[in-house]
Structure formats: C-alpha cells, structure tokens
C-alpha cells in the first residue's frame, strides 16, 4: 500500500469512528505527517485526492474540512434531466462561498448593507478588470457594470441601443430563446443569419450589414446556446472588421467563457479596435446560479446611458454577493473551481461523444464540442422533437426541444426549402446537471430515435 493510500485509509477510519465530524477541520498536514511518520507533502496529496472525491473541501491557507452531507428526499421516479442548464449540486462550492460571505460581512459590514454605486461594488470591478485583462479584454474598472445576471446586461444593452433609434437587431439562427423573447417584448425588429459549426456565410453577413437596416448584432461566440458551436479566431477577426466597416454594434455574450476553449482563443472585443463592442460575462451558469451576478464591459459612447438605465431599473445589485465574489476571485478559489468544472464537463463530453459515435442512426445530425455543456441534435425527417420528448418523458428522461431558439420570420422565409422543418426537429441536450453514472441514458435517447425511425418506415 502506498503512503498516500495509508493516509486516505486513516482519514476514512477516523470519519467512520466519529472522530472527524461533518464540517470539522481535518488534522493539519504537519500534525498528521508527524503522527504517521511520513512526509507532509504526501499527506497534502492524500487530502487533495479526498477533495477530488468530494469528501472534503479546502480553503486556501485555511486547511481541509469534511463536507457536511444532507439527507435528500428520495424521488418517486428517477428523472434524468438533459433539459435544465444547471450545475450538479456536488460542483457548487457552498462551503467555500459561505466562508467568503462571512469574511465579507466581518470586514465590510458597514458598507455592504447600505445603498452603493449602481455600477457595482468597486473592489469587485477592480478585481474583474485584472481578470479580464488576462483574457484579452482591455478596459477600466469604471467601464465595468455589475448586473443581476447576464440577462439584465443584455436587456440594458438592447434598451440603450434601440431606444428612439430605428433599426433591426441581427441574431444568430438558432440562438438563445429568451433573447428572442426579450427583443420581441421590447418591440425590437429582428433578422436572422444561420449559425453553423463553421460560423456564417460571410457574403450574407456583409450584405445584411451593408443594407443599413442593422443597428446591432447579438452573438454568442463560444459554447453557443443551444448548439454548443464556437467560432474560430479568423471568424471573430472578420466579424470585428465588418462591424467596424459598417458601424454595427456587437453585443458579445460570453456567458460560458469559464468552460474553456481552444488555446489562445480571444473574444471579439479583443479584435474590435474601435472598442464599440458590449462584452457580457456571467457568474451564474458555471459557479453559483443563485447569486445572479453578471458583468458588462461598456463602450465609452454608451456607458453613461446604460448605467443610468441600470439605476432606474433596480438602484443597485445586491452588495453582499458582490463582495463575497471579489474575495473568492482574489483568493484564487474561483480559478480553482472553474478548472475543476472544466475538467468535469470535458470528461462528460468525451463520454457523450463515444456513445453517440457508436449508436447514432446514420441520418441523425449531431454535434458534440470539446468544451462546454451542450450536445446538439437535428432529428431525421419525419420525427419531431416534441414527439421524442413525450416518449422520453415516459422513461423519466427530459430533453429540450429547441424550436423556440429560431426566429419565426426566419422559419417562414425557409418555407419550401429543405431547412423549413429543422426547428421542429432540433434538440438540445445539456450535460451540466447530469451525473457521470447517468450519462449512459444518452444511449436510451438514441434507441428511441431509432425506434421512431423504424416506426416511420414501417
């Protein structure tokens, strides 16, 4: 038995005997090394192994603690949810974040419970400015606006750009369904351009830009919802160049930035030398959904107007989670957390790819990216996503039919073409909330698709 395994077994026995209780700190590496007569580094490696198994958690410079597990009610039927975009519970860093919340209250209680600047907690904006610079986003803390999630940032951008200004919003087809609903409710006319695995038809994009009808282009460059597609660098450079040539505002929704992409991948904001792009980042989908914190990097000509709109909308975003997030990032825990979930999701995508490669019907279109959380399917003709959804529900499997991610006007324009019924056959599978032991349920989805194919042939 290795010395590392000896340490792990020792800790597990101490837990079984009740000598280490839930929420209690484990013996220090130095103390346990002395007790067992082994190297302190070996003890630390053993603790890290226990942390990977989600048995303990660590606080930088604060030691390792036994996770407090709660009994959960047993569900009446097993549900495997590929529909909802959410983190698995065991990936949400409750304990660490509780620690930084308590620290934030201890240090800054006088300012956190009063009204503050509507632009956001200034120390957090300075922290984000440093973080963004490493990611190729060059701005200042004064140009960063903290919002109640990325959705609010998108809404503010739409209102500022289109208020009392004629013009249309260009959107990808398909795109995030709630953005289509938001623009529609704001009375913003929309036009679509197809988004494929390889990007766009640039002749069509330039024609749309050149028409003079387009005010802004809402774009999700990486890990797009619902397709999971990501743009390469040459495409992003080309978009930035065209937007500058035709004076089109880019709204860059980089909400899943933390899930990684190809090496040296940069945002469109980096390639926009005019710095007219509105860049949006979220801290909900990959970190702590309940804190609802987003950030927008604002261009000079719209910064004041958007910040005024934010103040009119909700005075300011809650200060306490902002202060806690600032400490969490500053301590290095945020980077550690995002690296962990990135590895987890990449493993999930590899498993999904292996299953689909071996079982997918030949006439099923599918895309599994290297990074992100989405698997994209276009069902064979004759099978609708709603039909598949109903059949899978009976087996306790939830999927996301994605017709609402397509513009109605776009669908109408495709009538008579081979693409006209694609929205009704589009399905998004989200892997983020599905545990490893349930990923083989993808095989059941593929079998049901094959059964539907057989039924249509029969």
C-alpha positions as CSV (number, residue, x, y, z in Angstrom):
1,X,0.0,0.0,0.0
2,X,1.3,3.4,-0.9
3,X,1.9,6.0,1.8
4,X,-0.7,8.3,0.2
5,X,-3.3,5.5,0.4
6,X,-2.3,4.9,4.0
7,X,-3.3,8.5,4.8
8,X,-6.6,8.2,2.9
9,X,-7.5,5.0,4.8
10,X,-6.6,6.6,8.1
11,X,-8.8,9.6,7.5
12,X,-11.7,7.3,6.3
13,X,-11.4,5.2,9.5
14,X,-11.4,8.4,11.6
15,X,-14.6,9.5,9.9
16,X,-16.2,6.1,10.5
17,X,-15.3,6.2,14.2
18,X,-16.8,9.7,14.5
19,X,-13.5,11.3,15.4
20,X,-13.9,13.7,12.4
21,X,-17.3,15.2,12.2
22,X,-19.1,16.8,9.2
23,X,-17.9,20.4,8.8
24,X,-14.9,19.7,11.0
25,X,-11.4,20.6,10.0
26,X,-9.0,17.6,9.2
27,X,-5.8,17.4,11.1
28,X,-3.1,19.7,9.7
29,X,-0.7,18.2,7.2
30,X,2.2,18.8,9.5
31,X,0.4,17.2,12.5
32,X,-0.7,14.1,10.6
33,X,2.7,13.7,9.0
34,X,4.3,13.6,12.4
35,X,1.7,11.2,13.8
36,X,2.1,8.7,10.9
37,X,5.8,9.3,10.4
38,X,5.5,10.3,6.8
39,X,6.2,13.3,4.6
40,X,3.9,16.4,4.9
41,X,3.7,16.6,1.0
42,X,2.3,13.0,0.9
43,X,-0.4,14.0,3.4
44,X,-1.3,17.0,1.3
45,X,-1.6,14.9,-1.8
46,X,-3.8,12.4,0.0
47,X,-6.1,15.3,1.1
48,X,-6.2,16.6,-2.4
49,X,-7.3,13.1,-3.5
50,X,-10.1,13.2,-0.9
51,X,-11.1,16.6,-2.2
52,X,-11.4,15.2,-5.8
53,X,-13.7,12.6,-4.5
54,X,-15.9,15.4,-3.0
55,X,-15.4,14.1,0.5
56,X,-13.6,17.1,1.8
57,X,-13.1,20.7,0.7
58,X,-10.3,23.1,1.1
59,X,-9.9,26.8,2.0
60,X,-6.7,28.5,0.8
61,X,-4.4,28.9,3.9
62,X,-7.3,27.5,6.0
63,X,-7.0,23.7,5.8
64,X,-9.2,20.9,4.7
65,X,-12.7,20.2,6.0
66,X,-15.1,17.3,5.9
67,X,-18.1,18.1,3.7
68,X,-21.4,18.3,5.5
69,X,-23.8,16.0,3.7
70,X,-27.5,16.4,4.0
71,X,-30.1,13.7,3.5
72,X,-32.1,14.3,0.4
73,X,-35.7,13.1,-0.2
74,X,-35.9,10.1,-2.4
75,X,-37.7,10.9,-5.7
76,X,-40.7,8.9,-6.5
77,X,-39.4,8.3,-10.0
78,X,-35.9,8.6,-11.5
79,X,-35.6,11.7,-13.6
80,X,-32.5,12.3,-15.9
81,X,-32.6,16.0,-16.8
82,X,-30.9,16.9,-20.0
83,X,-33.2,20.0,-20.3
84,X,-32.2,22.3,-17.5
85,X,-29.0,24.3,-17.6
86,X,-27.7,23.9,-14.0
87,X,-24.7,22.7,-12.1
88,X,-24.6,19.4,-10.3
89,X,-25.1,20.1,-6.6
90,X,-21.7,18.5,-5.7
91,X,-20.0,21.0,-8.0
92,X,-21.4,24.1,-6.3
93,X,-18.8,25.4,-3.8
94,X,-21.3,26.1,-1.0
95,X,-18.8,25.8,1.9
96,X,-16.1,27.9,0.4
97,X,-18.5,30.6,-0.7
98,X,-20.1,30.6,2.8
99,X,-16.7,31.2,4.2
100,X,-16.1,34.3,1.9
101,X,-19.5,35.6,2.6
102,X,-18.8,35.5,6.4
103,X,-15.4,37.1,5.8
104,X,-17.0,39.9,3.6
105,X,-19.5,40.7,6.4
106,X,-16.8,40.8,9.0
107,X,-14.6,43.1,7.0
108,X,-17.1,45.3,5.2
109,X,-20.5,45.1,7.1
110,X,-20.9,48.9,7.3
111,X,-20.9,49.4,3.6
112,X,-22.5,46.2,2.4
113,X,-25.9,46.8,3.8
114,X,-26.3,50.4,2.5
115,X,-27.1,51.7,-1.0
116,X,-23.9,51.9,-3.0
117,X,-22.9,52.9,-6.5
118,X,-25.4,51.5,-9.1
119,X,-22.4,50.4,-11.3
120,X,-21.4,47.8,-8.8
121,X,-19.1,47.1,-5.9
122,X,-15.9,48.9,-6.8
123,X,-13.4,46.3,-5.4
124,X,-15.1,43.7,-7.5
125,X,-14.9,45.8,-10.6
126,X,-11.2,46.3,-10.0
127,X,-10.8,42.5,-9.5
128,X,-12.7,41.8,-12.7
129,X,-10.6,44.3,-14.6
130,X,-7.5,42.3,-13.6
131,X,-9.2,39.1,-14.6
132,X,-10.5,40.4,-17.9
133,X,-7.1,41.7,-18.9
134,X,-5.7,38.2,-18.7
135,X,-8.5,37.1,-21.0
136,X,-7.7,39.7,-23.6
137,X,-10.3,42.3,-22.6
138,X,-8.7,45.7,-22.0
139,X,-10.8,48.2,-20.2
140,X,-11.0,50.0,-16.9
141,X,-13.0,49.3,-13.7
142,X,-15.1,52.4,-14.4
143,X,-16.3,50.8,-17.7
144,X,-17.4,47.6,-16.0
145,X,-21.0,47.4,-14.9
146,X,-22.2,44.7,-12.4
147,X,-25.7,43.4,-13.3
148,X,-28.2,41.0,-11.8
149,X,-27.1,38.2,-14.2
150,X,-26.1,38.3,-17.9
151,X,-29.8,38.6,-18.8
152,X,-30.1,42.0,-17.3
153,X,-26.9,43.2,-19.1
154,X,-28.4,42.0,-22.4
155,X,-31.7,43.8,-21.6
156,X,-29.9,47.1,-20.8
157,X,-27.8,46.9,-24.0
158,X,-30.9,46.4,-26.1
159,X,-32.7,49.3,-24.5
160,X,-29.8,51.7,-24.8
161,X,-29.1,50.8,-28.4
162,X,-32.7,50.7,-29.7
163,X,-34.4,53.4,-27.6
164,X,-35.5,56.1,-30.0
165,X,-33.2,54.7,-32.7
166,X,-34.6,53.0,-35.8
167,X,-33.0,49.8,-36.9
168,X,-33.0,46.0,-36.5
169,X,-31.3,43.5,-34.3
170,X,-29.3,40.8,-36.1
171,X,-29.4,37.4,-34.3
172,X,-27.9,34.0,-35.0
173,X,-30.2,31.3,-36.1
174,X,-30.7,29.4,-33.8
175,X,-29.9,31.4,-30.7
176,X,-30.8,31.8,-27.0
177,X,-34.6,31.6,-26.9
178,X,-35.1,34.1,-24.1
179,X,-33.1,36.8,-26.0
180,X,-35.6,36.4,-28.9
181,X,-38.5,36.8,-26.4
182,X,-36.8,39.8,-24.7
183,X,-36.2,41.6,-28.0
184,X,-39.8,40.9,-29.1
185,X,-41.2,42.3,-25.9
186,X,-39.1,45.4,-26.3
187,X,-40.5,45.9,-29.8
188,X,-37.2,45.4,-31.5
189,X,-37.4,44.1,-35.0
190,X,-35.1,41.1,-35.7
191,X,-33.5,39.5,-38.7
192,X,-31.5,36.2,-38.6
193,X,-28.4,34.7,-40.0
194,X,-27.7,31.0,-39.9
195,X,-25.1,29.9,-37.4
196,X,-23.3,26.6,-38.3
197,X,-20.5,24.6,-36.9
198,X,-18.1,26.6,-39.2
199,X,-19.6,30.1,-38.5
200,X,-21.5,32.1,-41.0
201,X,-21.9,32.8,-44.7
202,X,-19.8,36.0,-44.8
203,X,-21.3,37.2,-48.1
204,X,-24.7,37.1,-46.5
205,X,-23.4,38.7,-43.3
206,X,-21.8,41.6,-45.2
207,X,-25.0,42.0,-47.3
208,X,-27.0,42.4,-44.1
209,X,-24.5,44.8,-42.6
210,X,-24.3,46.8,-45.8
211,X,-28.1,47.2,-46.0
212,X,-28.2,49.9,-43.4
213,X,-31.0,48.2,-41.5
214,X,-28.9,46.6,-38.8
215,X,-28.1,48.5,-35.6
216,X,-26.6,45.7,-33.6
217,X,-25.6,42.0,-33.8
218,X,-26.2,39.8,-30.7
219,X,-23.7,37.0,-30.8
220,X,-22.6,34.1,-28.6
221,X,-19.1,33.3,-29.9
222,X,-18.3,30.3,-27.8
223,X,-20.4,27.4,-26.4
224,X,-23.4,28.9,-28.1
225,X,-26.8,28.1,-26.6
226,X,-28.4,25.9,-28.0
227,X,-25.8,24.4,-30.5
228,X,-22.6,24.4,-28.5
229,X,-20.8,25.8,-31.5
230,X,-17.7,28.0,-31.0
231,X,-16.2,30.5,-33.5
232,X,-12.6,30.2,-34.6
233,X,-10.2,33.2,-34.4
234,X,-10.3,34.1,-38.1
235,X,-14.1,34.3,-38.0
236,X,-14.0,36.6,-34.9
237,X,-11.5,38.8,-36.5
238,X,-13.6,39.0,-39.7
239,X,-16.8,39.9,-37.7
240,X,-14.9,42.7,-35.8
241,X,-13.6,44.1,-39.1
242,X,-17.0,44.0,-40.8
243,X,-18.7,45.6,-37.8
244,X,-16.2,48.5,-37.8
245,X,-16.6,49.0,-41.5
246,X,-20.4,49.2,-41.4
247,X,-20.7,50.8,-37.9
248,X,-22.6,47.8,-36.4
249,X,-22.7,47.4,-32.6
250,X,-21.6,43.9,-31.4
251,X,-23.2,42.6,-28.2
252,X,-20.9,39.7,-27.3
253,X,-22.5,37.3,-24.8
254,X,-19.5,35.3,-23.4
255,X,-21.6,33.7,-20.6
256,X,-19.7,30.4,-20.6
257,X,-16.2,31.8,-21.0
258,X,-15.0,29.8,-17.9
259,X,-15.6,26.5,-19.6
260,X,-12.6,27.0,-21.8
261,X,-11.9,26.8,-25.5
262,X,-9.0,26.3,-27.8
263,X,-5.7,27.6,-26.8
264,X,-5.2,31.4,-27.3
265,X,-8.9,31.9,-28.0
266,X,-9.8,35.5,-27.6
267,X,-13.1,37.4,-27.5
268,X,-14.4,39.6,-30.4
269,X,-13.9,42.5,-28.0
270,X,-10.2,42.0,-28.4
271,X,-10.3,42.3,-32.2
272,X,-12.6,45.4,-32.1
273,X,-10.0,48.2,-32.3
274,X,-12.8,50.8,-32.0
275,X,-13.9,49.2,-28.7
276,X,-17.5,49.7,-29.5
277,X,-18.4,46.1,-28.5
278,X,-20.5,45.5,-25.5
279,X,-18.9,42.5,-23.8
280,X,-21.0,40.4,-21.3
281,X,-19.9,37.7,-18.8
282,X,-21.9,35.6,-16.4
283,X,-21.0,34.1,-13.0
284,X,-24.2,32.1,-12.6
285,X,-24.1,29.1,-15.0
286,X,-20.6,27.9,-14.1
287,X,-20.3,29.0,-10.5
288,X,-23.2,29.8,-8.2
289,X,-26.6,30.1,-10.0
290,X,-28.3,31.7,-7.1
291,X,-26.1,34.8,-6.7
292,X,-27.2,36.2,-10.1
293,X,-24.1,38.3,-10.9
294,X,-23.2,39.3,-14.4
295,X,-20.8,41.9,-15.7
296,X,-20.7,44.1,-18.8
297,X,-17.8,45.9,-20.3
298,X,-19.3,49.1,-21.8
299,X,-18.1,51.2,-24.7
300,X,-17.4,54.9,-24.0
301,X,-20.3,56.2,-26.0
302,X,-23.0,54.1,-24.3
303,X,-21.5,53.7,-20.8
304,X,-23.4,56.6,-19.2
305,X,-26.7,55.8,-20.8
306,X,-26.6,52.1,-19.8
307,X,-25.5,52.9,-16.2
308,X,-28.4,55.4,-15.9
309,X,-30.8,52.7,-17.1
310,X,-29.4,50.3,-14.6
311,X,-30.0,52.8,-11.8
312,X,-33.6,53.3,-12.9
313,X,-34.2,49.5,-13.1
314,X,-33.0,48.4,-9.6
315,X,-30.9,51.1,-7.9
316,X,-28.0,48.6,-7.5
317,X,-27.3,44.9,-7.5
318,X,-27.0,43.3,-4.0
319,X,-23.6,44.2,-2.5
320,X,-23.0,41.2,-0.3
321,X,-22.7,38.6,-3.0
322,X,-20.5,41.0,-5.0
323,X,-18.1,41.4,-2.0
324,X,-18.0,37.7,-1.5
325,X,-17.3,37.1,-5.2
326,X,-14.5,39.6,-5.1
327,X,-12.8,37.7,-2.2
328,X,-13.5,34.4,-3.9
329,X,-11.7,35.6,-7.0
330,X,-8.9,37.3,-5.1
331,X,-8.1,34.2,-3.1
332,X,-7.6,32.0,-6.2
333,X,-10.6,29.8,-5.3
334,X,-12.6,30.9,-8.4
335,X,-9.8,29.8,-10.8
336,X,-9.5,26.5,-9.0
337,X,-13.3,26.0,-9.1
338,X,-13.6,26.8,-12.9
339,X,-10.6,24.5,-13.7
340,X,-12.4,21.7,-11.9
341,X,-15.7,22.1,-13.6
342,X,-14.0,22.5,-16.9
343,X,-12.3,19.1,-16.5
344,X,-15.6,17.5,-15.4
345,X,-17.5,18.8,-18.4
346,X,-14.8,17.8,-20.8
347,X,-14.9,14.3,-19.5
348,X,-18.7,14.3,-19.8
349,X,-18.5,15.4,-23.4
350,X,-15.9,12.7,-24.3
351,X,-18.3,10.1,-22.8
352,X,-21.2,11.5,-24.8
353,X,-19.2,11.6,-28.0
354,X,-18.2,7.9,-27.6
355,X,-21.8,6.9,-27.0
356,X,-23.2,8.9,-30.0
357,X,-20.4,7.8,-32.3
358,X,-21.2,4.1,-31.7
359,X,-25.0,4.3,-31.6
360,X,-26.3,7.3,-33.6
361,X,-28.5,6.5,-36.6
362,X,-26.9,7.4,-39.8
363,X,-29.4,10.2,-40.7
364,X,-29.2,11.9,-37.3
365,X,-27.2,15.2,-37.3
366,X,-25.2,15.6,-34.1
367,X,-22.5,17.9,-32.7
368,X,-20.5,17.3,-29.5
369,X,-17.9,20.0,-28.9
370,X,-14.6,19.6,-27.0
371,X,-15.6,22.2,-24.4
372,X,-18.9,23.5,-23.0
373,X,-22.1,21.7,-21.8
374,X,-24.4,21.2,-24.9
375,X,-24.9,18.4,-27.3
376,X,-26.9,19.4,-30.5
377,X,-29.1,17.1,-32.4
378,X,-31.2,17.5,-35.6
379,X,-33.6,14.6,-35.8
380,X,-34.2,12.7,-39.1
381,X,-37.1,13.9,-41.2
382,X,-40.5,12.6,-40.1
383,X,-39.6,12.8,-36.3
384,X,-40.3,15.9,-34.3
385,X,-38.6,16.9,-31.1
386,X,-42.0,17.2,-29.4
387,X,-42.8,13.6,-30.3
388,X,-39.4,12.4,-29.0
389,X,-39.8,14.5,-25.8
390,X,-43.2,12.8,-25.0
391,X,-41.8,9.3,-25.5
392,X,-38.7,10.0,-23.4
393,X,-40.8,11.6,-20.6
394,X,-42.4,8.2,-20.1
395,X,-39.0,6.8,-19.4
396,X,-38.0,9.6,-16.9
397,X,-35.8,11.4,-19.4
398,X,-36.1,15.1,-20.1
399,X,-34.8,16.8,-23.2
400,X,-35.1,20.3,-24.7
401,X,-36.9,20.7,-28.0
402,X,-35.4,23.9,-29.4
403,X,-37.9,25.4,-31.9
404,X,-38.1,28.5,-29.6
405,X,-34.5,29.2,-30.5
406,X,-35.5,30.0,-34.1
407,X,-36.9,33.3,-35.4
408,X,-40.5,32.9,-36.7
409,X,-39.7,35.2,-39.6
410,X,-36.7,33.1,-40.5
411,X,-38.7,29.9,-40.4
412,X,-41.3,31.5,-42.7
413,X,-38.6,32.6,-45.1
414,X,-37.4,29.0,-45.4
415,X,-40.8,27.6,-46.4
416,X,-40.4,25.1,-49.2
417,X,-36.7,24.6,-48.6
418,X,-35.1,21.5,-47.1
419,X,-34.4,23.6,-43.9
420,X,-38.0,24.7,-43.3
421,X,-38.8,22.0,-40.7
422,X,-35.4,22.0,-38.9
423,X,-36.7,24.0,-35.9
424,X,-39.3,21.2,-35.2
425,X,-36.5,18.6,-35.3
426,X,-33.9,20.5,-33.2
427,X,-33.0,19.1,-29.8
428,X,-30.5,20.4,-27.2
429,X,-29.1,18.1,-24.5
430,X,-27.4,19.8,-21.6
431,X,-24.9,17.7,-19.7
432,X,-24.1,20.1,-16.9
433,X,-26.6,18.7,-14.4
434,X,-26.3,15.0,-15.4
435,X,-24.1,12.9,-13.2
436,X,-21.5,10.6,-14.8
437,X,-23.4,7.4,-13.8
438,X,-26.5,8.7,-15.7
439,X,-24.7,9.7,-19.0
440,X,-25.4,6.3,-20.5
441,X,-29.0,7.5,-20.7
442,X,-27.9,9.1,-24.0
443,X,-28.0,5.6,-25.4
444,X,-31.7,5.3,-24.5
445,X,-32.3,8.6,-26.3
446,X,-30.6,7.3,-29.4
447,X,-32.5,4.0,-29.2
448,X,-35.8,5.9,-29.0
449,X,-34.8,7.9,-32.1
450,X,-34.1,4.7,-33.9
451,X,-37.4,3.3,-32.8
452,X,-39.1,6.4,-34.2
453,X,-37.2,5.9,-37.5
454,X,-38.4,2.3,-37.6
455,X,-42.0,3.4,-36.9
456,X,-42.0,5.9,-39.8
457,X,-40.5,3.4,-42.2
458,X,-42.9,0.7,-41.0
